[in-house]
Amino acid sequence: MALDLDGSLESLDNTMTDLADALSLTGECELVRFRTVSRPVASNEERLTLRFLWTPLWRRSLGPSLDSMLPPVDVVHVAGLVTPPTKAIPLIISVDDLRPLRGESREHQRIKQLQRAVDRGAVLVASSRAASHEVQRVLQLQRSEVVVVPPAVPLVAVTTNGEDLVVNLTGLDQRFLALAPDLLRFTQGHGVRLIAVTSSAVGHRIRLSGLDVTVLPRRDARAALARARVVLHMSDGARFPSLAIAAFSAGVPTVALATDINRELLGGAAALVVSDEEVMAMLPDVWSNESRRAIMIAAGHSRSADFAPAAAARAYVTLYRDVVRGSRQ
């Protein structure tokens, strides 16, 4: 099978590389690695002929197919915003980012792109049941047309003696700016830092606010986890909560907003809250109550195993087999 490494760009870097390595370790598929957007960076990655010319068309599910550009494979899997067409090879598309499908920020190109791919027989993969329902609704698909397989979340080193309050911020910058003064009073009272891990655009807005918040880019998420005592996951629910699950792996108690996706994936391991008032009411207990912290750490370790690269690889191997079997019937 062929896997596009220019795929799911999560807060812990490109998780498609972690998935590729885990797939190779299964010994159950012969893996061809390629990139649809960037140049190959390793000797085991295929070069796509005139890739730089075709990428703009592939972003609309148009242009030349991959069939003649890759070695013989049974299935192709992509997970980014580039969805090159195939002719005879089954295509799997992981839809990990729901923002281009939403409301006022809706990018009709993405919707049309995915509709074209589905019309040609592509299989869509959502990262959770809640995300699957949203994809079905926006693209007007049946439940059977969207498969649920969580992405790989790389295991991280266990955090020892973390002191910072780390906020993973995705799509809720105004809400964070309103809450930040209360969070800062809390961290300053404990003599620790408030760190926001977020996009460059949101980080710029936080810096302009003049608040004493340390802003880190997403590529530094692992370093932030290594210094965290508690993680606050503030997300609009458009992305898979990779950093929150990585915090489970690191043994860092996590507070998260109670979105549908967070209830499904983080419930029972994270402290879920509805309002900003609940955040501030919950934070002291998660910060200082050692009995509660021990319970959350144990629950988090158990939950993180469900999303480790090896688990994702096993689930995807099953999906690849099902798709190939269906294409041959």
N, C-alpha and C positions, 0 to 999 in steps of 0.2 A: 504494500500500500504506500501511497505518497502523502506526505504531510507538509503543509506550508508552515514554515517557521516564522514567517511574518504575520503572526496571528494575534492571539489574545493577549494584548498588552495590559496586564493587571498591575496592581500597586507593588507587586514583588517582581517586577521586570517581566520578561516574555515567558509565560508559563508553557508555551508550546515546545520550547527546548526541553523543559523538564518532562513533558509528556513524551517527547520523542525518545529521550534517554530511557524512560521507564518502559516504553513499548519495545525497545530493542532488548531490554533485559528479560522480557517475557519469553523470548524465543519462539513466539507463536506467530510472528509475521516478519516478512522481509521488508524493511523500511527504506523508502526513498525520501530523502530530505531535499526541500527546495525552498526558494524565497520568491514571492511575487512582487515585492516592493524594493527590497535592498539587494545588494550584491552578495553572493556566497561568501562566507567567512571561514569555511572549513573545507578540507579536501573531500569530505564525504557528502557535500551538498551539490546537487545538480545545478547546472547553469541553464537558464531558460533563454532561448534564442530571442534577441531583440526585446528582452523583457521591458526595458525602459520605454519602448514605443507602445507596448500593449497595455501597460498598467492603467492609463486613463480610461481605456475602453473596458478593461476588466472591472473597474469600479462601478460600471453599469451593467455588469454581466453580459457584455458584448465583446466582440473581437475574436481572434483566433482561439481555437480550443487547445487544451493542454495535451490532448491525446498524442500528438506527434512530437511534443517537446520533452516528454518524459520517457524513461524506459518502460517496458510493459508492466503495468500494474493493474490490480483488480478494483481499486477504489482510491479516490482522492479526497483528502480532508483539508479544508481551509477554515480559518476562524477569525479573519480580520475583516476589514471593509472592502477587500478585493476578492471578488468571486468569479474567477475566470471560468468560462463555459467548458464543458466537456461534451464529446459526442457519444462515444460508446462506453466510457468509463463512468460508473456511478460516482456522484459528487455529494459529499457531506459538508454542510456549512454550519459551524457553531455560531450562534447569535448570542454573544456574551454581553453586548452593550445595547441596552434598550433606549438610550437617550435619543438616537436618530429616529426612533419610531414614535416619539411622544409629542403630544400637544403642541404648544406654541413653538417648540424647537424642532418640530418634525422636519426631517429632510426627506422630501418626497423621492429623491433619487435613490435613497436606501430602500424605501418601500418598493419602488418599481424594480430595483435591482433584485431583491429577494423574490418578488413575484415572478420575474422572468426566470430565475433559477428554478423555482418550484414548478413552473409550467413545463420546464424541460426535464423534470424528474428529480431534482435535487432533494435531499433529505435535510431538513432543518433540525438543529439540536439546540435546546434551551438548557440553561444551567440550573434551573430549578422548576418545580411545578408552577410556582407563582409566575415566573418569567414565561413559562410555556403558555399559560393562559393569556398573557398579554400579547405574545407573538400571534397566537391564534386569533385573538380579537382584531388586532390591527390589520393582519394580512387576510383575514376572513378564511381561515383554514380550519379543517376538522381536527379533533384531538389526535387522531391517528397520524396526522401529517407532521407532527412536531414531537421529537423524541427528547427525553430528559436525561442528560448525562452531565454531572458537574465537572468543571475543569480541574486540572491538577493544581494543587496548592503545595509548593515546595516546603519540605520540613526545614525548620530553622533551629538554631542552637537555643537551648534553654537559657532564659534570662535569670541571672543571679544578682541580687542586690540592686534591682532597678529602682530608680527614684523619680522618674519623670511621669507626668500625665501626658500621654500621647493621644492626639485626636486625629483619627483618619477621616478626612473631610472630602466628601464627594457630592457636589451639586447643592450644598446647603450653606453657601458662604454667608449669606445675609443672616441666617439663623445663628450661625456660629459667631458672627460679629456681635449679635445681640446678647449671646450667652457668655462671650469671652470675659467681660468684666467680672462676672461671678466666678468663672473658672480661675481667673487670675487671683482673685482674693483668696480662693482656696489654695492654690499652689504657693502663693507668696506666704500664706500662713504656715505652710509646711516647709518653706525654704527650698522649693524645687521649681523646675521649669515647666512651662506649658509649651508643648511642641505640636505644631500642626503639620501633618503630612498631606500634601495636596498638590494640585496642578500648578504650573507656573503662573497662569492667569489669576487663579484664586490667591496664590501666595503673594502676588503683586498687590492685590486689593488689601490683604491683611497688613502688609508692610505700610501701605499708604494710610491705614487707620491709626498708626502710631501706637498701637497696643504692644505691650511687651511680650509678644509671642514669637518663639523661635520657629521659623518656617523651613521645612525640609522638602525637597522634591521627592516624588514617588520612588525614584531610583535609590533613595537613602532609607527606604522603609525598614529594611533589615537592621540597619544601624540604630534606627529609632526604637525598634522593638528590644534591642539589646540593652537599652537604658530605661525601659518603661516599667513602672510599678502598676499602672492601670492604663488600659486603652479605652478610649471613648470612640465608638464607631458611629459617625454622623454621615448618613448616606440617604439619598433620595430613592434608593432601591433599584436603581437602573443597572447596577453592576453587581456581579457576584462578590460577596464579602471576603475576598481572599485575605486581606490583611487581618481581619478579625479572626479568621480561622488560623492564620499563621500565629497570631497572638496566643490562641489556645495551645498550639504546638510549643510555643516558647514558655508556656506556664505563666502567662500574664492575664489576670482577671480582666474581663471585658464588659463594658456597658454599651448597649446598642439601642438605637431607636427601633421601636416595634413595628417595622414595616412587614408586609406580607412575606417577603423573601427572608427577612431576619427571623421572623417567627418560625418559618419552615426549617431554616438551616442552623440557626444559632440558639433557638429556644432550648432551655434545659441546661445550657452551658454558659451563656452570657446572661447578664442582668438586663432584661428588656424594659424600656421605659417609653412612655407615650409623650410626655411633655417635658419642657425644659425645667420646670419645677421639680419633676420627678428625677431628672438628672442630678440636680443639686442635692436632693434629699437622699438619693441612693449612693452618691459618690463617697461620703465619709465612711459608710459601712464597708463598701468594697475596698476602700483604701486601708482601713485600720483593723477590721474585724478578722483576726487571723483564722478563726474557725471557718468563717464564710469563704475566705480566700482559699483555704485548703480544699474545700468542697468544689469551688469553681475551677481551681487548677486541675483537679482530678477529672472533673467532667469535661473540661476543655481538652485535655490530653486524649481522652477517649474519643471525643467527637472529631478531633483533627485527623485521626487515623482514617476516618471515612473518606477524606478528601486528599490523602497523600497521593503523589504521582503514581505509585504502584496500583492503588485502588482505581484511579482514573484510567490507567492503561488497561486494566482488566475489563472495565466497563466498555471502553472503546473497542477493544478486540472483539467483544461480543457483538457490538453494534456493526463493526465492519463485516463480520461474518454474516449477520442477518441481512445487511444491505446487499452484499454480493450474492447471497443465496436468492434473494428476491429478484435481483436483476437477471438471473439465469433461468428463472421459471417461465 
